[in-house]
Amino acid sequence: MLRQPGVAVLAATLIAFSILHVGFSDPQIPLKVLGATLLGGIAFILMATANLLAARPRWLEGAFGGLDRMYEVHKYAGTTAGVLALLHFPLSPDAVPEGVDAIHEALVPSAPLGMYAMIFLFLLLALTLNRKIAYHRWRIPHKAMGLVFALVFLHVLMAPVFFYDRYGPSGMILFAAGIIGLLSYLYTLLLMPTVTSRKYVVEAVNKLERSAEIVLAPSAGAMPFRAGQFAFVKFHHAGLSEPHPFTITSAPADAMLRFTVKSLGDWTRRIRKDLTPGTKVDVRGPYGRFDTSRGGDRQIWIAGGIGVAPFLSAVRSLASGDTREIWFFYAVREVADALYLEELRDRLAQMPRMRLILVESRAGDSCTMDLIRAEVDQPLAGYSLYQCGPASLTSDLSKGFRAAGVPGRRIHVEAFEFR
Ligand SMILES: Cc1cc2nc3c(=O)[nH]c(=O)nc-3n(C[C@H](O)[C@H](O)[C@H](O)COP(=O)(O)OP(=O)(O)OC[C@H]3O[C@@H](n4cnc5c(N)ncnc54)[C@H](O)[C@@H]3O)c2cc1C
């Protein structure tokens, strides 16, 4: 994560803010108060960053390494902001010092605003970090984080001038962060659902083993995308209107857009049971940077279960003259779970240097470094690795490939989870 330019820019901003804040501070300010405003300022910039990333700006995907990484930074930024706000609180003075215009300062409600913001921040952070709360229940209070940000912005704007120079260089950084954070929140809440979505209609719902293939026809312009990308899908159907992310499994050149949805929870089960052709759909995207076309001549692909999804689009887009060497390990519990197995076998059989290896755990096999080494029978250091599947599988293999000499920049993992 630290290698990403987006994270480096964030770190540089925090360092610049800290230097300017301390360097341009009034020498009269007690050290404790300087510490309080420094921690509070860093927390505020981190909150603004979390808001910006939640707006899913596609132009930032490159700088952070994909939307899943952006959500990771969003989570760390939000949590760190909470910790710093907690430290900022006891350092903050409870009265204005002697000699300061007490009447003027008393009229400014910065302290109570900060106090309320912190109480709400902690309540919402406790909800956010509690993984036992179902996603659809978690989403609504999580959205209220933006209101907490607005309260904190007011707290920053109204902080007594004696403690913090809002017109100084560090004050300007905070002001810019406040505007960016606030606009990002308003965009996420009001504009994002409509501005970034394309209209589709359900053409077919094909029932597969514990999953369903959804085929969508564009109502107007189709969404351009690259193989391996995903989109948020929202159905205009009672109980299915919450947007969920799914990988596009059709090839970019196909007329129809396809998704394969594994029945994992209530919503995905209802898709298989209740969704009918003719339903209107909003598709928001595309997102993601799991692009095997940039992976060079020698690649190893590993799919665990429904993790086959991003590879389907890549296989369906293969051109006949493609001479890349690709080893595709498809790990499933048993052969009945291996969605699209025949199609994958047929398509890959036509490619001179691509091989599909089915790994069935029920048959006692598992996708380990030993198995991969035995099949590939070449030093692994020369390959690029693309993986999508359960974290238990992908994290072990990432470590194994790193140990085998594959640099981190050639190890690509698609996580099917944001939270
Ligand atoms: C980038 C990405 C691509 C994905 N591609 C596919 C795919 O091609 N096929 C497939 O079957 N699954 C895919 N998933 C996973 C899929 O989005 C979840 O399985 C599905 O949303 C679960 O919904 P549920 O309510 O039925 O299950 P639940 O049991 O309620 O949720 C299971 C988990 O899914 C996540 N989740 C639930 N709702 C949402 C939501 N609205 N937005 C984001 N995450 C949510 C949460 O982490 C939750 O813990 C992908 C996920 C991501 C992040």
The ligand as an ORCA input file, in Angstrom:
! r2SCAN-3c Opt
* xyz 0 1
  C     -14.737     -5.742     -6.486
  C     -15.719     -6.856     -6.179
  C     -16.112     -7.718     -7.182
  C     -17.003     -8.760     -6.895
  N     -17.379     -9.612     -7.895
  C     -18.219    -10.630     -7.615
  C     -18.646    -11.539     -8.643
  O     -18.295    -11.412     -9.816
  N     -19.489    -12.543     -8.299
  C     -19.923    -12.718     -7.011
  O     -20.693    -13.647     -6.754
  N     -19.523    -11.878     -6.018
  C     -18.709    -10.837     -6.292
  N     -18.349     -9.973     -5.293
  C     -18.882    -10.186     -3.941
  C     -20.325     -9.695     -3.880
  O     -20.381     -8.292     -4.064
  C     -20.923    -10.047     -2.504
  O     -20.850    -11.433     -2.337
  C     -22.360     -9.658     -2.433
  O     -22.495     -8.265     -2.519
  C     -22.921    -10.193     -1.121
  O     -24.241     -9.754     -0.972
  P     -25.266    -10.442      0.050
  O     -26.039     -9.333      0.665
  O     -26.030    -11.507     -0.623
  O     -24.367    -11.173      1.112
  P     -24.028    -10.806      2.610
  O     -23.830    -12.101      3.321
  O     -25.000     -9.843      3.182
  O     -22.649    -10.069      2.450
  C     -21.442    -10.777      2.358
  C     -20.313     -9.758      2.248
  O     -20.406     -9.110      0.982
  C     -20.069     -7.729      1.111
  N     -21.210     -6.921      0.670
  C     -22.515     -7.130      0.941
  N     -23.269     -6.177      0.374
  C     -22.415     -5.349     -0.259
  C     -22.577     -4.156     -1.018
  N     -23.771     -3.639     -1.245
  N     -21.470     -3.549     -1.497
  C     -20.247     -4.045     -1.266
  N     -20.026     -5.180     -0.569
  C     -21.091     -5.814     -0.068
  C     -19.754     -7.488      2.564
  O     -18.358     -7.578      2.737
  C     -20.403     -8.623      3.277
  O     -19.730     -8.946      4.458
  C     -17.493     -8.923     -5.576
  C     -17.110     -8.028     -4.581
  C     -16.238     -7.001     -4.874
  C     -15.844     -6.048     -3.787
*
